[in-house]
Amino acid sequence: MRRVVVIGGGIAGVSAAAKLAPDARVTLLEREPALGYHSSGRSAAMFEENYGTPTTCDLNRASRLEHETRDVLSPRGMMIVAKAEDDAQFQSDLVTMGMDEIPVADAHRRVPILSPDITRAAIHEDAHDIDTDKLLNSFARDARASGATILTGHEVLGIERTDHWTIQTRDAAIEADVIVNAAGAWADGLAIMAGVRPIGLQPNRRSMARLPAPDGHDVRGWPMLFGPGESWYAKPDAGGWIVSPAEEHPVEPMDAWADDMVLAEGLDRYQGYVTSPVTRLETSWAGLRTFSPDRSLVIGQDPAISDFFWCAGQGGYGIQSAPAASDCLADLVMGRTPSLSPETVRGLSPMRFL
């Protein structure tokens, strides 16, 4: 059996390990003490088929059945709201997000804290929360059940290539026939360590704040709420209400934290669309959304190094697209034809950056 080392223990790496393990000797390496430590554990985690680039939407659609089989989806719905000055952006959002316009009175019934200045609203009912922890752990269980070794606290310190790969950590030198680069924000740096040309991936910080449920409302049945042009968003979470400025600030790979000024500006934008004042933050955090130059995922064989595969550039779509992305990656590593269309496979391949 081929020896495959997957580097990165977020949703991309763990799902890839699960899909590869039945056909290969898989070792997964994660530098942090736990899986899903960075972006995968800090996501708003929605399943929305129409969210992302065309190839991302293809992955979303192809992932739906597995999400349902793993029982990680729960109904949420997604709503956008706008004021009079937002009309052009609202029209654009209607098209790009595949939403249905609804009477403003209906929007107020769904989310009673909406401002009386709201003039238009739209809803997409077929949007769901994803139980990220359950999904990640189900993939990890599958990987282990098929014989994969998952090692946390194993930072990759060096990579050498002879007739095979040798991946050096503090505690071990692990040999592999194939490397899968699922290192998230660190994926380009890992490629450079392996002597592989980087893609040009850019990590971007996104901040979040958890607020008490507005005005004491029971928010469990409220939809996820977007400002025009995704200028902010909010959603119920564990009985509370999380709000994000929806920023994309380029940063170096890091253990991200929320920027207080960015949070304040985003909360101010959000407050322009609701009546409930923000008086207290329970907590705040940030994650990294790492995009390729064309904002689509990068899945496939490196153009120059045939035994180095990319599973990177998930941006904000990694959790919802993970089932189909990992299927595609495993098929390509094992020399099978992916079930996705040839056009989508080409649109995901790192070959497109030649």
C-alpha positions as CSV (number, residue, x, y, z in Angstrom):
1,M,0.0,0.0,0.0
2,R,1.2,3.5,-0.7
3,R,2.3,5.5,2.3
4,V,0.5,8.8,2.5
5,V,1.3,11.6,5.0
6,V,-1.5,14.2,5.3
7,I,-0.2,17.4,6.9
8,G,-2.9,19.5,8.6
9,G,-5.6,18.4,11.1
10,G,-8.4,20.8,10.1
11,I,-11.5,19.6,8.3
12,A,-9.6,19.4,5.0
13,G,-6.9,17.1,6.4
14,V,-9.0,14.9,8.6
15,S,-11.6,14.3,5.8
16,A,-8.8,13.5,3.3
17,A,-7.3,11.0,5.8
18,A,-10.7,9.4,6.2
19,K,-11.2,8.9,2.5
20,L,-7.6,7.8,1.8
21,A,-7.2,5.4,4.7
22,P,-9.1,2.4,3.2
23,D,-6.6,2.3,0.3
24,A,-3.4,3.6,1.7
25,R,-1.2,3.6,4.9
26,V,-2.1,7.1,6.1
27,T,-0.5,9.2,8.8
28,L,-2.0,12.6,9.6
29,L,0.3,15.2,11.3
30,E,-1.2,18.2,13.2
31,R,1.1,20.7,14.8
32,E,-1.4,21.8,17.5
33,P,-2.5,19.7,20.5
34,A,-6.0,19.1,19.0
35,L,-7.7,18.6,15.7
36,G,-9.6,21.6,14.2
37,Y,-7.7,24.0,16.3
38,H,-7.6,26.9,13.9
39,S,-10.1,27.8,11.1
40,S,-12.1,24.6,11.4
41,G,-12.9,25.2,15.0
42,R,-13.8,28.9,14.6
43,S,-16.3,28.8,11.7
44,A,-19.8,30.1,11.6
45,A,-20.4,26.7,9.9
46,M,-23.3,27.0,7.4
47,F,-24.3,24.8,4.6
48,E,-25.5,26.9,1.7
49,E,-25.2,25.4,-1.8
50,N,-25.1,28.8,-3.6
51,Y,-22.2,30.2,-1.5
52,G,-18.9,30.5,-3.3
53,T,-17.3,30.3,-6.7
54,P,-18.8,28.0,-9.4
55,T,-16.4,25.1,-8.5
56,T,-17.1,25.6,-4.8
57,C,-20.9,25.4,-5.4
58,D,-20.3,22.2,-7.4
59,L,-18.5,20.8,-4.3
60,N,-21.2,22.0,-2.0
61,R,-23.9,20.3,-4.0
62,A,-21.9,17.1,-4.2
63,S,-21.3,17.2,-0.4
64,R,-25.0,17.4,0.6
65,L,-25.8,13.7,0.7
66,E,-22.8,12.9,2.9
67,H,-23.7,15.7,5.3
68,E,-27.2,14.3,5.6
69,T,-25.9,10.8,6.0
70,R,-23.6,11.9,8.8
71,D,-26.5,13.8,10.4
72,V,-24.7,17.1,10.8
73,L,-27.2,19.5,9.3
74,S,-30.0,21.3,11.1
75,P,-32.4,23.8,9.5
76,R,-31.5,27.5,9.8
77,G,-32.4,29.6,6.8
78,M,-30.5,32.6,5.6
79,M,-31.9,36.2,5.3
80,I,-30.5,39.4,3.8
81,V,-31.9,42.8,4.7
82,A,-31.4,46.2,3.2
83,K,-32.3,49.9,3.6
84,A,-33.2,52.2,0.8
85,E,-29.7,53.2,0.1
86,D,-28.7,49.6,-0.3
87,D,-31.1,48.8,-3.2
88,A,-28.4,48.1,-5.9
89,Q,-26.4,45.9,-3.6
90,F,-29.6,44.1,-2.5
91,Q,-30.5,43.3,-6.1
92,S,-27.1,41.9,-6.7
93,D,-27.3,39.8,-3.6
94,L,-30.6,38.4,-4.7
95,V,-29.0,37.0,-7.8
96,T,-25.7,35.8,-6.4
97,M,-27.1,34.2,-3.3
98,G,-30.2,32.7,-5.0
99,M,-32.7,34.2,-2.6
100,D,-36.4,34.9,-2.7
101,E,-37.6,38.4,-1.8
102,I,-40.2,38.5,1.0
103,P,-42.4,41.3,2.5
104,V,-40.6,43.3,5.1
105,A,-43.4,42.5,7.5
106,D,-42.5,38.8,7.2
107,A,-38.8,39.6,7.9
108,H,-39.8,41.4,11.1
109,R,-41.9,38.5,12.2
110,R,-38.9,36.2,11.6
111,V,-36.4,38.5,13.3
112,P,-38.3,41.0,15.6
113,I,-35.2,43.2,16.3
114,L,-35.0,44.4,12.7
115,S,-34.9,48.2,12.3
116,P,-38.0,50.0,10.9
117,D,-35.7,51.4,8.3
118,I,-35.4,48.1,6.6
119,T,-37.1,48.4,3.2
120,R,-36.3,45.1,1.5
121,A,-35.6,41.5,2.7
122,A,-35.0,38.1,1.1
123,I,-34.8,34.6,2.4
124,H,-33.2,31.3,1.4
125,E,-34.9,28.6,3.5
126,D,-32.6,25.8,2.3
127,A,-29.6,26.8,4.4
128,H,-28.5,24.8,7.4
129,D,-26.2,24.9,10.4
130,I,-23.4,22.3,10.3
131,D,-22.4,20.6,13.5
132,T,-18.6,21.1,12.9
133,D,-17.4,19.1,15.9
134,K,-19.6,16.1,15.0
135,L,-18.4,16.3,11.4
136,L,-14.7,16.5,12.3
137,N,-14.9,13.7,14.8
138,S,-16.9,11.5,12.5
139,F,-14.2,11.8,9.8
140,A,-11.5,11.2,12.5
141,R,-13.3,8.0,13.6
142,D,-13.5,6.8,10.1
143,A,-9.8,7.5,9.5
144,R,-8.8,5.6,12.6
145,A,-11.2,2.7,11.9
146,S,-9.5,2.2,8.5
147,G,-6.1,2.1,10.1
148,A,-4.9,5.7,9.8
149,T,-2.6,7.1,12.5
150,I,-3.4,10.6,13.7
151,L,-0.7,12.5,15.5
152,T,-1.3,15.8,17.2
153,G,1.4,18.0,18.6
154,H,3.6,17.0,15.7
155,E,4.9,20.1,13.9
156,V,6.7,19.5,10.7
157,L,10.2,20.8,11.0
158,G,11.7,19.6,7.7
159,I,10.9,17.7,4.6
160,E,13.4,15.9,2.3
161,R,12.7,14.1,-1.0
162,T,14.9,11.3,-2.4
163,D,13.1,8.3,-3.9
164,H,10.5,9.0,-1.2
165,W,9.6,11.7,1.3
166,T,11.0,12.0,4.8
167,I,9.0,14.3,7.0
168,Q,10.8,15.4,10.2
169,T,9.0,16.3,13.4
170,R,10.5,16.8,16.8
171,D,9.7,13.2,17.8
172,A,9.9,11.2,14.6
173,A,11.1,10.9,11.0
174,I,8.2,9.7,8.9
175,E,8.6,8.2,5.5
176,A,6.0,8.6,2.8
177,D,5.4,8.0,-0.9
178,V,2.9,10.9,-1.2
179,I,2.4,14.1,0.8
180,V,-1.0,15.7,1.0
181,N,-0.7,19.4,1.8
182,A,-3.8,20.3,3.9
183,A,-2.0,22.8,6.1
184,G,-4.5,25.6,5.7
185,A,-3.0,29.1,6.2
186,W,0.5,27.4,6.3
187,A,0.1,25.5,3.1
188,D,2.4,27.7,1.0
189,G,5.0,27.7,3.7
190,L,4.8,23.9,3.8
191,A,5.2,23.7,0.0
192,I,8.3,25.8,0.2
193,M,9.8,23.5,2.9
194,A,9.2,20.6,0.5
195,G,10.8,22.3,-2.4
196,V,7.5,22.9,-4.1
197,R,6.5,26.2,-5.8
198,P,3.8,28.0,-3.7
199,I,0.4,28.7,-5.1
200,G,0.0,32.3,-3.7
201,L,-2.4,31.5,-0.9
202,Q,-3.5,34.4,1.2
203,P,-4.8,34.0,4.8
204,N,-7.4,36.6,5.8
205,R,-8.6,37.3,9.3
206,R,-12.3,37.3,10.2
207,S,-13.5,38.4,13.6
208,M,-16.5,37.2,15.6
209,A,-18.2,38.5,18.8
210,R,-20.7,36.6,20.9
211,L,-23.5,38.7,22.4
212,P,-26.3,37.8,24.7
213,A,-29.6,37.0,23.0
214,P,-30.9,40.4,21.9
215,D,-33.5,41.8,24.3
216,G,-33.8,38.4,25.9
217,H,-35.4,36.9,22.8
218,D,-35.4,33.1,22.1
219,V,-33.2,33.2,19.0
220,R,-33.1,29.5,18.3
221,G,-35.5,29.7,15.3
222,W,-34.1,32.9,13.8
223,P,-32.3,32.6,10.4
224,M,-28.7,33.6,9.8
225,L,-28.8,37.4,9.0
226,F,-26.7,39.2,6.4
227,G,-26.2,42.9,5.8
228,P,-26.0,44.0,2.1
229,G,-22.9,42.8,0.3
230,E,-22.0,40.7,3.3
231,S,-21.0,43.8,5.2
232,W,-21.8,42.0,8.4
233,Y,-23.6,38.8,9.5
234,A,-25.2,37.4,12.6
235,K,-26.6,34.1,13.6
236,P,-27.9,32.2,16.7
237,D,-25.4,30.1,18.4
238,A,-25.8,28.1,21.7
239,G,-28.6,30.3,22.9
240,G,-26.7,33.5,22.1
241,W,-26.1,35.7,19.1
242,I,-22.9,35.9,17.2
243,V,-22.0,38.9,15.0
244,S,-19.1,39.2,12.6
245,P,-17.9,42.3,10.7
246,A,-17.2,39.9,7.8
247,E,-13.9,41.4,7.2
248,E,-11.1,39.9,5.1
249,H,-7.9,41.5,6.3
250,P,-4.7,39.9,4.8
251,V,-2.4,38.6,7.5
252,E,0.5,36.2,7.9
253,P,-0.4,32.6,9.1
254,M,-1.0,32.9,12.8
255,D,-3.1,31.9,15.8
256,A,-5.6,34.7,15.0
257,W,-7.3,37.0,17.4
258,A,-10.1,39.5,17.0
259,D,-9.2,43.2,16.3
260,D,-11.1,45.4,18.7
261,M,-11.4,48.3,16.3
262,V,-12.6,46.1,13.4
263,L,-15.2,44.5,15.7
264,A,-16.4,47.9,16.9
265,E,-16.8,49.1,13.3
266,G,-18.6,45.9,12.3
267,L,-20.9,46.0,15.3
268,D,-21.7,49.6,14.4
269,R,-22.7,48.6,10.9
270,Y,-24.8,45.8,12.3
271,Q,-26.6,48.2,14.7
272,G,-27.8,50.3,11.8
273,Y,-30.1,47.4,10.8
274,V,-31.5,46.4,14.2
275,T,-33.2,48.0,17.2
276,S,-31.5,46.1,20.0
277,P,-28.4,47.9,21.2
278,V,-25.1,46.1,21.7
279,T,-24.3,46.6,25.4
280,R,-22.1,43.7,26.2
281,L,-19.8,41.2,24.5
282,E,-19.5,37.8,26.1
283,T,-16.4,36.8,24.1
284,S,-14.7,37.4,20.8
285,W,-12.4,35.5,18.6
286,A,-11.0,35.3,15.0
287,G,-10.2,32.7,12.4
288,L,-8.3,32.7,9.1
289,R,-9.9,32.2,5.8
290,T,-7.2,31.3,3.2
291,F,-7.9,31.9,-0.4
292,S,-6.1,31.0,-3.6
293,P,-5.6,33.8,-6.2
294,D,-9.0,33.0,-7.9
295,R,-10.8,32.2,-4.6
296,S,-11.5,28.6,-5.6
297,L,-10.2,25.6,-3.7
298,V,-6.9,24.0,-4.8
299,I,-7.3,20.2,-5.0
300,G,-4.9,17.9,-6.9
301,Q,-1.5,17.0,-8.0
302,D,1.3,19.6,-8.0
303,P,2.2,20.5,-11.6
304,A,5.9,19.8,-11.1
305,I,6.1,17.3,-8.2
306,S,3.9,14.3,-8.9
307,D,3.9,12.9,-5.4
308,F,2.8,16.1,-3.8
309,F,-0.9,16.9,-3.6
310,W,-2.7,20.0,-2.6
311,C,-5.9,20.2,-0.5
312,A,-5.9,23.9,0.3
313,G,-7.4,27.3,-0.3
314,Q,-10.7,26.4,1.4
315,G,-11.5,30.1,2.2
316,G,-14.8,30.2,4.1
317,Y,-16.1,27.0,2.4
318,G,-14.0,24.2,3.8
319,I,-16.5,22.7,6.2
320,Q,-19.5,22.6,3.8
321,S,-17.4,21.3,0.9
322,A,-15.3,18.8,2.8
323,P,-17.1,15.6,1.8
324,A,-16.8,16.1,-2.0
325,A,-13.4,17.8,-1.7
326,S,-12.0,14.9,0.2
327,D,-13.5,12.4,-2.3
328,C,-11.9,14.3,-5.2
329,L,-8.6,14.4,-3.4
330,A,-8.6,10.7,-2.6
331,D,-9.6,9.7,-6.1
332,L,-6.7,11.8,-7.6
333,V,-4.1,10.4,-5.2
334,M,-5.2,6.8,-5.8
335,G,-5.4,7.3,-9.6
336,R,-9.1,7.1,-9.9
337,T,-11.4,9.3,-12.0
338,P,-13.3,11.7,-9.7
339,S,-17.1,11.7,-9.8
340,L,-17.1,15.5,-10.2
341,S,-17.3,16.8,-13.7
342,P,-14.0,17.1,-15.6
343,E,-14.6,20.9,-15.8
344,T,-14.9,21.1,-12.1
345,V,-11.8,18.9,-11.5
346,R,-9.8,21.2,-13.9
347,G,-11.2,24.2,-12.1
348,L,-9.8,22.9,-8.8
349,S,-6.5,21.7,-10.0
350,P,-3.3,23.6,-9.1
351,M,-2.4,23.2,-12.8
352,R,-4.6,26.3,-13.4
353,F,-1.9,28.5,-11.9
354,L,0.8,27.6,-14.4
